Amino acid sequence: MFENFERLAQDKSSKAWSLMHQCKSISRAMKKAHRDISSVSHNLDSIPSKDTADKLLNGYLRTKESLFRVLHIPSFNEEYESFWAIKDTPGAAIDGVFLLQLKLVMAIGAATLDEKFSLRHLAVQWVNDAAAQLTMPTSKSQLTLKSLKAMVLLCLAREMTGIGPDLIWISIGALIRAAMYMGLHRDPIKLPNMTPFNAEMRRRLWTTILEIAVQSSLDSGGSPLVSLTDFDTQPPGNFDDSQLVPNTPRNECSVAQAPERYTQTSLSIALRETFPARLAIAKFLNDLRSDGAAYQHTLNLDTHLKVAYKQLSKRLSVFSSRLTPFETRIIDFIMRRYFITLHLPFFGQGLQDASYAYSRRVTVEASAKIWQVISGAGDMALLSVCGSGSFRSIPVQACLIIAAELHALLLEDESLGPPTLRPDLLAVLHEAKTWTLQRIEAGETNIKGHLSLCGMVARIDSMVQGLSNDELQQVFAQSVEEAIKNCYTILQGAYQNEQITNVSTWLDDELEFPNMELEFGGMESFFAPSWLLGDVPTALDIW
């Protein structure tokens, strides 16, 4: 299949090459415009109406905050209402750190507003503004729990908006060190003069930092930067936010709810219990000294992960009626990812060697589950379309695995009649074509994923129909060319809507479309870092 891509990419006389060239030029111009958005830190011009801000705040609270606890919601809401009361008052003193927190919260919530990510330009502006101001403090007095929360929100917002998501791993290193410098890695019970409120806020924040650390490790292919021996901070208590009041003396603090009682912290606590199993997988996959052929160790890690997942499911089932569809799906999404990542290095071998059939089956089934999780309507579907980071890479990785599985099944089929493939897996590929196009409509500038999927679907459908090789190549070319036309139309419209200046200059500067063979021939350039795909040549040579 990739030879067909290279053939299209190298034919400079074709309409497809011309459109790909223009798509690339527009994409680069849009990315540059996003990088060049100026900071608005000293005014409130970018803050939308309160009605819109309310929607963005609610979107954040019902998605990210429900799992990754950062804010004490009553305290934040109090500051939020105070902000709106004085926003238009000349000379009003507005807390700068709170304003950064608000912008980052709204940037994350913007991904839940609509399927077109219509406020992407504002979200990018808010994140760039916060990044420009949230430099590491130069004195101890500047390093506060409030500023640390803003740093955590910045990591979450950068992943959601796609602003330097590959660099989050670098940022999390600084974040972990800042948190350790403030003592968050030590359980508050061992620290003097710690109020119950501050103790719980520190436990919550440390748990969220751990989650970002292990997630960025999988995203980047770098070390998790933390081990179980680096901290003794216990998981958060099972409190609702209303139970925690600032400055409450220790002898007057509320009692944590029973484990089976659902609170605003229940999901964070439940996920934290699976952290050791997930951290072990991240460390194993990113250990330069680990033996990639250590299949038995992979199976041992798989056993621990299954036990952790089973215990997690059992715990959540107690209050399943209280969970929102998003909360149920995001937990499944996170956990399934580890099954895929753990077994993916052996997926390619599993296509050819029955000794690794278990890894092949686990990888394919987890990939199918990922697509069930992001399908349909609701916040999870919106984040898969509008979000970046793992919301983009995991579904793409899953559909690549499914495509490779279907292609392998077609090659293995020796029946005289037409081949029969799993309809649920076929449906995933066709849904993925629509999904990747929706992402472009929502502001995604990388069209390679959509083109690759269109080519894969065309090839598999042609093989099912029993077409000759020449007919297959013709169908493939037509499918990709049609996909390029659709992408060009969408990007051109987005380009004009964003009112980017110097359009003609950018198009003229991009007269050469460099490395087309690599851009469309190297799967890892779109689908994921090469380590995530395991043994890429082995896994993909079936094409």
DOBAKOL-652980 format. One record per residue (C-alpha): x, y, z. Coordinates in steps of 0.2 Angstrom, whole numbers, plus 5000, padded with zeros to 4 digits. Example, Ala and Ser with C-alpha at 12.3 -4.5 7.8 and 13.67 -1.06 7.14 Angstrom:
! DOBAKOL-652980
506249785039;506849955036;
END
This chain:
! DOBAKOL-652980
500050005000;501450125004;502250094987;500550164980;500750314991;502450344985;501950334967;500650464970;501850574980;503150574967;502050614952;502250804952;501150814936;499650744945;498150844952;498450744968;500250804970;499650984967;498350974980;499450884993;500651024990;499351164994;498651065009;500451065016;500751245013;499051295021;499451185036;501151265039;500351435038;499051395050;500251315062;501351475061;499951585064;499551485080;501351505086;501251695082;499751735092;500251875104;500051865122;498551965130;499051945148;498752125153;497052145147;495352045147;494952065128;495051875125;493851835139;492151785131;490451825138;489951755155;488651635147;490051565135;491251555150;490051465160;489851335147;491751315145;491951295164;490551165165;491351075151;493051065160;492251015177;491250875169;492750805160;494550835165;494150885183;493050735186;494650625184;496150735186;495850835202;496651005202;495351135209;494351145224;492751185215;491851285228;493351395231;493651415212;491751455209;491851595223;493351675214;492551655197;490951745203;492051885211;492951905195;491351935185;490752055198;492352165196;492852125178;492252285170;492752395185;494152515180;495652485191;494952325198;496352215206;496152045198;497151895204;498451855190;498651675194;496751655195;496551735178;497851605171;496951465179;495251525172;496051545154;496751365155;495151295162;494151375147;495451315135;495151135140;493251165141;493251235123;493551065116;491851005123;490851155116;490551085099;491150965086;491951105076;493051165090;492451335085;493451425099;495051345095;495851505091;495451575108;495951415117;497651425108;497851615113;497451565131;498651425132;500051535123;499651675136;499851555151;501451475144;502251645142;501851685160;502051525169;503951525169;504851435183;504851555199;506451645203;506051645222;505251535235;503851655238;503251635220;503051445221;501351415229;500051285228;498951405217;500351425204;500751245204;498951205200;499151325185;500651235179;499651065180;498251145170;499451205157;500051035154;498250975153;497751115141;499251095130;498850915127;497050955124;497351095111;498851015103;500151155107;501751065109;501050905115;502650815111;503550935124;502350895138;503650765144;504950905146;503651015156;503150875167;504950845173;505051025179;503251005187;503750855196;505350935203;504351095208;503050985217;504450885226;505251055231;503651095239;503550925248;502050855238;502950695237;502850675256;501250625264;500450785273;500250685289;502150695291;502250885288;502051005302;500651135303;499551055289;497751095289;496550955283;496051065268;497851085262;498250905265;496950845254;497350975240;499150915240;498650735239;497450765225;498750875215;500150745218;498950605211;498550715196;500450745193;500750565193;499450525180;500150665169;501950585171;501450415166;500350475152;501750585145;502950435146;501850335135;501550485123;503350525121;504250365124;505250435138;505550385156;504050415168;505250525178;504550455194;504550285204;503550215218;505050235230;505150425226;503550465236;502550415251;501050525248;499450425250;497950435238;496650575241;495350545254;493550505248;492850675251;491650785242;492350965239;490951035250;491650935265;493351025264;493351205270;494951315270;495751355287;494751215296;495651155311;496250975311;495050935326;493550995316;493850915300;492550805291;492750615290;493050535274;491650445266;491650255265;492550185250;490850125242;490150295243;490250395228;491150565229;491950695218;493550605221;493050425219;493650415201;495350485205;495550365220;495050215210;496250255196;497650285208;497550105214;498050045197;499450165196;500850035201;500349915187;500250055174;501950135180;502749965178;502249945160;502850125156;504550085164;504749925155;504349995138;505450135140;506950045149;508450055137;509149895146;507549795144;507549645133;506249675119;506049495117;505649465136;503949395131;503649315148;503949475157;502649555146;501449415151;501749445169;501449625167;499849585158;499249475172;499549625185;498649745173;497149625172;497049605190;497149795193;495849825179;494649695187;494749775204;494449945197;492949885188;492249795203;492549955214;491650065201;490249945199;489649985217;489150165212;489050135193;487250225193;488150385199;489450385185;489150485169;489450405152;491050505150;491750445167;491450265162;492150285145;493750385150;494250255163;494050115149;494950225137;496450245149;496550065154;496349985137;497750095131;498949995142;498449835135;498749895117;500449975122;501049825132;500749695118;501049795103;502849755101;502349575098;500849615087;501849605071;502549435076;500849375081;500249405063;501549265058;501949165073;500649075083;501749085098;501249265100;499349245096;498849305113;499649475110;498849485093;497149445100;497349565115;497949705104;496549685092;495149665105;495749815115;495849925099;494049875095;493549925112;494450095110;493250125095;491750085105;492250205118;492450355107;490950315096;489250395097;488850565105;489350645121;490950725128;492050575125;491650585106;491850765106;493650755114;494150625102;493750745088;494350905095;495650855107;497450815104;498750705113;498150535118;496350575111;497150575094;498550455094;497650305103;496150295091;497350315076;498450175083;496950065086;496250085068;498050045061;498049885071;496349835065;496849875047;498349765049;497349625056;496049635043;497349635029;498249485037;496549385038;496249415020;498049345016;497749195027;496049155019;496148995009;494248975005;493548954988;492149074991;492249264995;493149305011;492249345027;492849475039;492249525056;490949665052;491349755068;493149775063;492649825045;491449955053;492850035063;493950075047;492450155039;492050255055;493850305056;493750385039;492350495045;493250525061;494850585053;493950705042;492950775057;494650805065;495150905050;493551005051;493851035069;495551115065;496750965063;498051015050;498850845047;497950755033;499150605032;498050505044;496450525033;497350485017;498150335025;496450265031;495650305015;496950205006;496850055018;494950045017;495050044998;496349914998;495449795010;493749825001;494549784984;495349624991;493649574998;492849604981;494249494973;494849634961;496449614951;498049704956;497849834943;496049864948;496549874966;497850004962;496550104952;495350104966;496650154978;497250304968;495450364966;495050344984;496650444990;496350574976;494550604982;495150615000;496450744996;495150844987;494050845003;495450895014;495951035003;494251105003;494151095022;495851165025;495551305012;493951355021;494751345038;496151455032;495051585026;493951585042;495451615053;495851765042;497751725042;498751865034;500051845020;499151695013;499951714996;501651745003;501551575012;500951484997;502351554986;503651514999;503051334999;503451294981;504351134986;503550994995;505050915003;505150735008;503550675001;504150495000;504450505019;502950605023;501750475015;502850315016;503350325035;501950275045;502650335062;502750515056;500850515058;500250365068;501250375084;503150375089;503950225082;504150135099;502250135101;502050035085;503249905091;504249815077;503549925063;504349845048;503749675054;502049735058;501749825042;502649725029;501049625026;500449775016;
END
